[in-house]
Amino acid sequence: MVFSVAMSFFPNSGFHLEKVSSHRDRNSKKIMLSFDDGPHPQYSEKILDVLREHKISAVFFIIGKHVPGNEQILHRMIREGHVIANHSHTHSVLWDLWPTARMSEDIEKCSEIIHSVTGLRPAWFRPPYGVINPMVAKAVLARGMAAVTWSFRSFDTNTKEENRLVEKTIKGVRGGDILLFHDSLAVTASGLGKIIVSLQKKGFEFAGPEDFLRKKAYADC
Ligand SMILES: [Zn+2]
């Protein structure tokens, strides 16, 4: 196995949660783009335009409640070779404090809506705010999914200035990183092209999500 897999063990259940946050080979020049919190009616398509221009596929961790009215964005993501994954239905600020059963239902609701629109059932989950406590781990395990987080956080949610976002990203990215951005932000949509070109100039290669993680993105159903 070439991807990074950290196993969390639950003595009572005997099951393991598979958690992936980067490529195992840190000497690799491969990196992977991930976008959270869409679909967004204004910015997701701008990001898709940039990705299409540069022939790069990425993974979109979407929020279930953002899907109604934006179904065509999901269709476009699939048509253009991207992966759609689960980022919960509600993305509640209290999400990681919920009981496991409620989290599990919320994950399922997001998977259901993705399935109803695309016919695909996501196998990857990214918890809201990236928190994986024992309750979250049990909920993800109960749904039979893998937890996919990140190793480079762009902080695009806190950055208003495009140039700052671009510079920080170019300086900070290392080989094997999973990059976290948000397709719900103007600054990300406008800075992404420069980020891609600059990282490619530094020799980085944007790998497709399933290639990068060596994992299937969807359950068989
Ligand atoms: Zn999020």
Boltz pocket constraint, residues with backbone or C-beta under 6 A from the ligand:
constraints:
  - pocket:
      binder: B
      contacts: [[A, 36], [A, 37], [A, 87], [A, 91], [A, 127], [A, 128], [A, 129]]
      max_distance: 6.0
